[in-house]
Structure formats: structure tokens, C-alpha cells
Amino acid sequence: MKLLFLSNTRVNTNSEVIGLLKSWINDNSKIGYIPSSSDPTRKYFKEADGWLREILEKDVGIDYLEIHDGKKWEYESVSDYECFFISGGNTYHLLDGLRRSGVGAIIERVAKETDRGIIGVSAGGIVLTPDIRSAIAENDLGITAHGGLGLVNFGFYPHFKKEDKTHIREIDSFFDKTNIDKTYALPEYSGLAYINGLLQPLGEVFVVHRQKREIEKLSNTTKYEGA
């Protein structure tokens, strides 16, 4: 399993993040872009496309995979993608689209059965976890089943600022709602890689434990028994 959690890609020049993605994505690879909400003008797709092409410095194909139009996707239709990029935005809209389109089940299969990379940006990272209630987006769809794809068994909190007490309270609230033991909190331009049971910080990464509720810095690659 190869997962990369990010808070942001816009002007993200983190050399460790870039180096990891270059090792995952080869020349002439195809990347499947999954939008959090329908993006008719492709505004956010174009931003991600531009960022990936700039940092990879490779000839790659990036395709927009619409999951909000009622179409049901089959595994075979995306089997030639080397990597998947799940975008940020409204976590509830994204989870709903993943469920309705069948792409959520496809991503689970890709993660568990192949060596292809999955990039989750903000909301895109939250849906990879067991519970999406670390999201601060408005739940205007009235979703009551909060389970994510459960590819790992920790929580993810993007856009983290250690000095912001609101962020600490939101993580505390997440623990109060769930039985998750650890949450990894990521500042804007850091990354957290989860590769075959190993957690690798790419820049500054923090971990908060359910019992201690203390913020610790994850400074080294460490073994983690994920889902």
C-alpha cells in the first residue's frame, strides 16, 4: 500500500514530497484525478495538473475522472492508471461521490492489491481514514454514515497550525466522536507517506494521541500497524 497525505499542493515546493512522487510516477504514466465536487470549468483540475507537471518534470497523462454525474465506474476502466490523485474540497461531497460512483471501492482495491500510489490532498486524505469527522466542511448533504475508506486506522487533520487553539479543540472533538487512537496533523506544505506499514514524515508532521491529548512531532520513519 502506497499512500501520500497532503494538506495543499498549490505552490507546494517541499523537496521530500516532490522526490517521493518522482519515485512513484514514471515517464508516460497515467494519473487519475478524482474531484471532491463536480468541477465543470476544470479550475481545480487545471491547478493540480499544472502542479504535477511542474514538479514531476515528466511527460505524464492526467485524466479527470468524474464521480458526481451518476456514472458507475468499473475497476477495469481505471486499471491502467499508475497513480490516483484525490483532490481537496468538501469531504462530505467527496465521500458521497466515491460511494455512488463505485470509485471508493476501486480505490480500496487498488490500495490493497497493487503497488500503485494514491495521493490524498486535504479532504482526499481524510476519506482514506476510518472516519471523516476530522473535516470542518459543511455537511450539507446530511451524511450520517461517517466511515471513510479505512485504508489506515488513524485520523488525519490537514492545514494544521500548532499555535491555533481552534485546531487543537477540533482534534479533541474528533477523538470524542470516535474510537480512533491517533491523529496525524499536517501543516500546509508537509506530507505524510504511508508505505507498506511504514509512516514517513515529509517535512513537519505532528501526532496527537487519544489518551494523552498531547502534540508530538513525528521526526523519523516509524512502523505503524495500519488497517
MOWONOR-V550970 format. One record per residue. N is the residue number from 1. BURIAL is b if it has 9 or more other ideal C-beta (glycine too) atoms within 8 Angstrom, else e. Layout:
BEGIN
{{N & BURIAL} {N & BURIAL}}
END
This chain:
BEGIN
{{1 & b} {2 & b} {3 & b} {4 & b} {5 & b} {6 & b} {7 & b} {8 & b} {9 & b} {10 & e} {11 & e} {12 & b} {13 & e} {14 & b} {15 & e} {16 & b} {17 & b} {18 & b} {19 & e} {20 & b} {21 & b} {22 & b} {23 & e} {24 & b} {25 & b} {26 & e} {27 & e} {28 & e} {29 & b} {30 & b} {31 & b} {32 & b} {33 & b} {34 & b} {35 & b} {36 & b} {37 & b} {38 & e} {39 & b} {40 & e} {41 & e} {42 & e} {43 & e} {44 & b} {45 & b} {46 & e} {47 & b} {48 & b} {49 & b} {50 & e} {51 & b} {52 & b} {53 & b} {54 & e} {55 & b} {56 & b} {57 & e} {58 & b} {59 & e} {60 & b} {61 & e} {62 & b} {63 & b} {64 & b} {65 & b} {66 & e} {67 & b} {68 & b} {69 & e} {70 & e} {71 & e} {72 & e} {73 & b} {74 & e} {75 & e} {76 & e} {77 & e} {78 & b} {79 & e} {80 & e} {81 & b} {82 & b} {83 & b} {84 & b} {85 & b} {86 & b} {87 & b} {88 & b} {89 & b} {90 & b} {91 & b} {92 & b} {93 & b} {94 & b} {95 & b} {96 & b} {97 & b} {98 & b} {99 & e} {100 & b} {101 & b} {102 & b} {103 & b} {104 & b} {105 & e} {106 & b} {107 & b} {108 & b} {109 & b} {110 & b} {111 & b} {112 & e} {113 & e} {114 & e} {115 & e} {116 & b} {117 & b} {118 & b} {119 & b} {120 & b} {121 & b} {122 & b} {123 & b} {124 & b} {125 & b} {126 & b} {127 & b} {128 & b} {129 & b} {130 & b} {131 & b} {132 & b} {133 & e} {134 & b} {135 & b} {136 & e} {137 & b} {138 & e} {139 & e} {140 & e} {141 & e} {142 & e} {143 & b} {144 & e} {145 & e} {146 & e} {147 & e} {148 & b} {149 & b} {150 & b} {151 & b} {152 & b} {153 & b} {154 & b} {155 & b} {156 & b} {157 & b} {158 & b} {159 & b} {160 & b} {161 & e} {162 & b} {163 & e} {164 & e} {165 & e} {166 & e} {167 & b} {168 & b} {169 & e} {170 & b} {171 & b} {172 & b} {173 & e} {174 & b} {175 & b} {176 & e} {177 & e} {178 & b} {179 & e} {180 & b} {181 & e} {182 & b} {183 & b} {184 & b} {185 & b} {186 & b} {187 & b} {188 & e} {189 & b} {190 & b} {191 & b} {192 & b} {193 & b} {194 & b} {195 & b} {196 & e} {197 & e} {198 & b} {199 & b} {200 & b} {201 & b} {202 & b} {203 & b} {204 & e} {205 & b} {206 & b} {207 & b} {208 & b} {209 & b} {210 & b} {211 & e} {212 & e} {213 & e} {214 & e} {215 & b} {216 & e} {217 & e} {218 & b} {219 & e} {220 & e} {221 & e} {222 & e} {223 & e} {224 & b} {225 & e} {226 & b} {227 & e}}
END
